[in-house]
């Protein structure tokens, strides 16, 4: 009955949302072709570099109202707002503006409508952003000003790791006097991160919230605070962290799951990750059915589900062959990819072959660079010199990530072409089922091998594995040396 009720509620919510979006005046006008309108627009995100050649910057927004042929109508359509540089610097998150531009249906992306502000349009501020949003916007601008003093890799990666926005995508005004990041370098670096399978580090997700939650609980435990206080402080920290990050589907998922976990702590019950994830998905899809088409939300949920269900059993199986610290590190990456690869091939029909070693290399530096980056973000507004010291430390960690991405992602063996679409996803699922069966039979195979060796007087399998460890390490070192050599 619960499943049937949830399915019925999801169906009703989806049909209702699609019907309302279809009948919205802006959508009806956009279906007729490109039209010039006067619009009242509320910005839902900071302004970033445009992904389209037709403008310099863009921001997610929603319409408040439009005027066309002298008729004013209320609209609630979600749009992508495009503008050029003279206007870009006037825009900021959560403000409402009155402007004019060209309305058209979107060529790609989740949001159905594009609105491009005319270069000669008179853009007027109708409503300022709330004080909290203005404070966050000022802090982010100061943070980017501080990171401008870093090397190019630090200017790109430190903001990406800290707030989920790569340095070359920031469009706000800063006090820096440095040249812009080299566009070719930034594009190549981003491509290498994707090919090496560590691009997820540049998107804020559960890792940030886990770090902050751990710090809050450790501090509260030192002062022996009651669990209710710890839960409230944790929720407040999560909300503050989410507000300071670039808005994304993974941030929303992590925030809602964190609130569920803190609510369980407040009530004195043990938090259950699967239950929290399930309720998060249900609430998000009921309130915003369009999220069912979001790859970012699907990847975030799938990775959490994979880690919760499979990381422990995978580490247990790998510990038979590998040291415990390697088994633990590899199990998280393998478990996450087990559930996310079918979704990834729907987006890009390639497989990152070396993502497991790449994640193992960068894992020791992620938490350090994240914490120092967040410290720099907090201090940037009122202690820029101290903030620079923290972001410089963060860039030391991201330099390792750059080396790993360039070494692994820059080679021709980093990725393998794969079938796209539903067929490719089903092929991945079949391969993963085979891997699961292999992992389940691995301990029995090792025990049988050791039993046979004991009969003939040979060393056990694990003893043989240790003797081969030196050879494996040397071959790995030689592989990285070959990858570093130019083709």
N, C-alpha and C positions, 0 to 999 in steps of 0.2 A: 504493500500500500504506500509506503514511503517513496519507493522508486517510482511508482505510477503517478503519485501526486507531484513529485519533483518534475517528472517528464511533462505532465500536463501544464504545470506552472511555467516551465521553460517555453513550451509551445505557445501559450497565450502571450507571454512577455515578448517573444520574438515576433509574432505576427503583429501585435499591437505596435511595437517599435518600428517595424518596417512600414506599416500603414501610415503612421504619423510622419515618418521621414519622407515617404513618397508624396504625401499631400501637403508638405510644407511649402509655402509660397516661394522660397528661394530655390528649392529643388524643382518645382514646377517651372520656374523661369529658366533655370539652367538647362533643363531638358530641351528647351526651344533653341538653344545655341548661346553664343557669347552675347552678353548684354551689359551695358553700362548702368550701374546702380549707385545710389547713395545708401550707405549702410552704417548701422551702428554695430560695432564689433567689440566683443570682450575677449581679451587674450587669455589663453589657458596655459601658456608655457613661455619661457624666455625666448628671446629672438636668437636664432642661429643662422649660420650660413645656409643659403638656399641649395637644395638638391636639384633644382631645375635651372637651366641656362637663362630663363626668362626674367630672373630677378637676382638681387644680391643677398636677400635674407628672407627668412620665413618664420612663422610661428603657428602653433596650433591655436585655434580660436573657435568661438561660436557666435552666430549672429544674434543680435537682439531685435533688429528690425531692418527692413529694406524699403527704399522708395524707388519706384520705376514708373515712368510716364505720369508723374505727379500723384501716384497712389502710394500711400504709406501702409505697410503691412508688418505684422509681428512675425518673427521667424526665430526658430531655435535650432537651425541646422548647424552641424559641426563642419568647420571649414579649415583649410590651410590658407593662411594669409601670406601673400607675397608682397615685397616692397623693394625699393632700391635705396642705396646708401643715404641720400639726404633725409629720408624718412625713417630708415632703420634705427638711427640713434635716438629717435623720439619715442620709440616703442619700448615697453617693459611689461613684464608678466603681471597679470591680473588687473590691468587698467582697461577702461572702456573708451573707445575713440569713435569719432564721427568722421567718415571719409567717403570717398567715391572711387570706384574702380570697376574692373571687368569681372563679371561673374560667369563661371563656366563649370561644366562637370569635370571632375578630376580624371586625369589620364592614368593615374596609378595611386596606390596608397589606400589606407582604410577610410579616410574622410572623403565624403562623396563630392565635395564642392571646393573649387579654388576661387579665391578672390584676390586679384592682382591690383594693388593701389596704383592709380595713375601717377606719373612723375609730377604732373602739375596740379595734383589734387590738393585741396585745402584740408589738411588733417587736423582735427581739433580734439583736444582731450575733453571727454565728456565726464569721466569719473576717474579719480585717482585710485591707484591700488591701495589696499588696506595697509596700515602702518607696519604690520608684521611682514608683509610681502615687500614693502619698500626697504625694510631693514635687511631682508635676505638678499634682495637685488643689490644693495650697496655692498654687502659682505662678499657676494660672488664677484662683483666687479673689482673689489680690492684684492681678492684672491687671485684673479687673473692678472692683475697688475704686478703682484708679487712674483708669480710664476714666470713672468716675462723675462726675469733676470736669469733664468735657467738656460741650459743648452736646449737645442731644438727637440731632442727626445723628451726632456723634462717638460717643456712647454706643451707638448702634445699629450704625453702619457699621464703626468701627475694630475691634471684636472680630470682626465678620463677615469682614472682609478678612484679619485676622491669623490667626484660628484656626478660621474657618468656623462660628461660632455668633453669631448676631445678639444684640445686647445685651439686647433685651426677652425673649429666650428663656432667659436664664441664671436659675437658681433657687437658686444657692448663697448662703450667708450672706456678706456683705461688711461692711467697716468704714465704708462710705459713709453720709453723713447726708442725701443728696439724695432728692428725690421720685422715684418710679418714672418711667420713660419714658412719655410720653403714648401710650396704646394706639392711639388713632386716628391719630396722627402716624406711629407705627411701621408700622401696617398699610398706610396710604396710601403711605408711602415704599417699602415692600417691593413693593407693587403697581406702582408707577411703575418700579422697577428691572426687574421682569418684562416690562412692556409695552415698555420701551425696549430690551430685549435685552441687558442687562448684568448680569442676576442671577447669571451664572456667576462674577462677581467675588467674590460672598459665599460661594463654595464653594472650599475649599482643593483645589488640583489641581497639575498639573505646573509651573505658574509658580513656586510657592514652592520646589519642589525644584530647578528650574533656577537660581533665584537663589542658593540656598545652595551648590549644586554649583559654580557659577561662582566664588563667593567662595573656596571651598576650593581649587579648582584655581589661582586667581590667587595665593593666599597660598603654596601649596606651590611654585609656579613661581618665586616670588621667592627661596625658599631652596633651589632646585634639588633638591627631594626626588625620590626614585625613584618611578616610576609605581605600584609596589606599595603604597607608603605613601600616596600620593594616593588610590588606590582604597579602601584600608581606612578612611582618614579620611572619605572621601565617604560610604561606607556607614554609618559611625557617625553622621555628621551627619544623614543621611536618616532613620535609625531614631529619633534624638532628636527630629527635627522631626515625624515622624509621631506619636510618642508624645504630643507637646505639643498636637497638633491635635485638634479634635473628630472622632471616628471616622466615616468615611464611605467609600463605595465608590470615590470618586475619589482619596482619599488612599491607599487600599490599592493601586489601580492604579498611581499614581505611584511609590509606594514599591517595588513589585515591579519595575517597569520600570527604576527607578534602580539597583536592585541588579544587574539584568542588565547594564546599561551599565557599571557599575563593575567587574563581573566580567570583562567583555571588556577593560577597561583593565588590570586586574590580569594577565590572560593575554597582554597585548601585542597584542591584536587590535582592529581598528576596530569600534566599536559600531554596530549596525544597528537603527534604530528599529522598522522593520516586524517584524524577527525578534523583538526584545524584546517588542513588543506582542503578537505571535502567541503566544509562549510564556507570556506573562502571562495571556492569555485562556484558554489551554488548561489551565494549572495551576489557575487560580481556578475554572473550571467543573468540573474533575474533583474538586477537593477540596470545593467547595460548589456543587452544581448549581443551588441556588435563586437564585444570582446571575444566571442566565439570564433571570430575570424582573425584574431590577433596572433601572429606567430610569436611575438615576444611573450605574451601571457601564456601561451601553450608551452613554449620552451621552459619558462620559469617553473611552471607547475610540474612539467614532466621531469625536470632535473631533480626537484625536491622529492617527488614520488620515487624516483629511482634510487636516490641516496638513502631514503628512509627504509625502503623495502629490501634493497640489495647490497648496500655498502657493507653491512655486518657479515652476512653470509659469504660475500666475495672475499673479504679480508680473511675470514676463517679458512677458506679454500686456498687462497694464495699463501697463507702463512706456512703451509706444508712445504712449499718450494722456496719461499723468500723470507728474508728477515722481517720481523714484525713491522718495523717502521716503513719499509717499502711496501709491504702488503697493505697497510692502512692507507698510505698515500695513493697507491694505484687503485684501490677498491672504490674510493670516492669518485675518481674520474671515470672508471669503467662503469660504475653504477649509473652515474648521470648520463653518460653517452648511450648506455643501453636503451634508455627511454627517449632521449632527444634526437638520436640519429634519424629515425623515421621522419621526424618533423623537419630536420635540417635538409634532407635530400629533397623535400618538397620545395624548399627555398632555393637551394643551390645543389645541383646534382653532382657533388663531389664528396669524397670521404677524406677527412684529415687523418692520414695514416700514422703520424707521429705525435698525435695529441697527448697520448699518455706520458711519454717521456718529457714532452714540453711542459705539461702541467706539473710533473714531479720536479723539474728544474726550478720553476718559478714559485712553487708553493711556499718554500721557506721565507720568501721575501714579500709575499702579498700582504700579510697582516701588518708587518712592520711599515711598509709603504703606505698602507691605508690609514693607520693610526697617525703617522707623522703628517700625512696629507690633511687629515681632518683637523689636527692641531693647527696646521698652517691656515686652514680655512677660518677657524674660530679667531685666531690672533691677527689675521690680515687687516682688519679694519682699524685696530687701535695700537698694534705693535708690529708694524710691517717688517722691521729688521729681524725681530725674533721669529716672525712667521716665515721669513725667507730661510732661516736656518732649518726649520722643520721641513719646508718643501724641498730644500736641497737634499736633506736626508732621504726624503721620499724618492727623489730623482735617482739617488744611488741604487735603490731597489728596482726602480723602473728601467734603469740601464741594463740590469741583468735580464729583464723581460725583453728589452729591445734586442740584446745579443741573442737570446734564445729564439725570438721571432725571426730575426734575420738569418740565423744559422739554419734553423729547421724550415721555416716558411719560405725562405729564399731559394731552397733547393727544388729541383724538378721532381724529387721523390716524396715531397711533403703531402701531396694529394693524389687521389686516384679518381678518374672519371667514373660516374655511376649513373644508372638510369634514373631519370627524373619522374615526377608525377606519382600517382598512386602505385603504379607498378614497381617503381624503385623503392618506395616505402615498404611495400609488401616483401620485396626481396631482402631488405634489411631485417625485417622481422623474422623471416625464415632463417637467416644467418645467425641472428641473435638466439633463436631457439636452439640451434645447434651448439652455440657457445654455452648456453645454460646447461644443456645435457652433458657437455664435456666437463664443466666445473663440478657437476654433481657426481660424476664418476671418477674425478681426479684422486680423491683420497684412497678409494679402493684400488686404483691402479698402482699407486705408490706402495701401498701395503703388500700387494701381490708381488710387486717387483722386489721389495726388500725380502720377502719370504723366499723367493727363488734364489736371490743372491746368498742368503744365509745357508741354503742347502749346499751350494757349490763353494762356499767359503769366501765369497767376495764381500766387499764393503757394501753397506746399504746405499739406497738411492740418495739419501740426503748427504752422506759422506762423499759420494761421488760428485754431488753437486757443488760441494765446497771446493773440491779439488779443481773443478772447472770454473770457479768464480774468477780467478785471475785472468784466464783466457777470455772470459766474457767481458770483463772490464777493459782489457786491451783492445778487443775488437770494437767495443763501443767507442772508445777514444779515437780509434782509427776512422770510424764512421763519421764522427763529428769533424775530424780533420779533412776528410774528403768533401764534406758538405761545405766547409769554409773555402775550399779552393774554387776559383772561378771556373765555369764550364769552358 
